[in-house]
Amino acid sequence: MSLPGLTIRRAQASEAARLTELAFEAWDRDLRPYLTGAAASPDNERRRLASVVHDLFDRIIVADIGGLSVGWCARARSRAYVPFLFVAPDMQSRGIGKALLRRMETLFELEGAESVQLDTLSDNVRAVRFYQHQGYQILALRGQASDHDPHVSIRLEKRLSPWRAPLNDDEE
């Protein structure tokens, strides 16, 4: 489904606070219910997300509708891995997450990546199904539930079609 007016672009420095807040709202609604202890602390998570936006800023793409950031996705520095994908809660199920993920996969393909990986909480069935609908397959369980840390995540992977030709800007 194509959302009218949706554009995917690089993050802009002026929107760091908005990206942090958007991620926090999505975390609060979609992830916090599955967390306990310090992992469920809103104050800790808001600080962590602000740090993530700052640290990965040059690796974030943003979904924008009419000048408003409605979602974002980040990529890891050293491998084909998506550590963060957030869509504003009131904008979910409209194809925004799919558009962000597709664009990120294209970037990885242009860099020659054979596959891309990501993790999500195993209890977050909605997210697991979303990724599976995008062509991701469960690769492994990460972590083991215990009294100390009851959180288990699922590593998912998608095979890509890497670009094999050189990338250059010369016109012939």
Secondary structure, DSSP 4 states (H G I P E B T S, - for coil): -PPTTEEEEE--GGGHHHHHHHHHHHHHHHTGGG--GGGG-HHHHHHHHHHHHHHTGGGEEEEEETTEEEEEEE--SSSSEE-EEEE-GGGTTSSHHHHHHHHHHHHHHHTT-SEEEEEEETT-HHHHHHHHHTT-EEEEEES---SS----EEEEEEE-----SPP-----
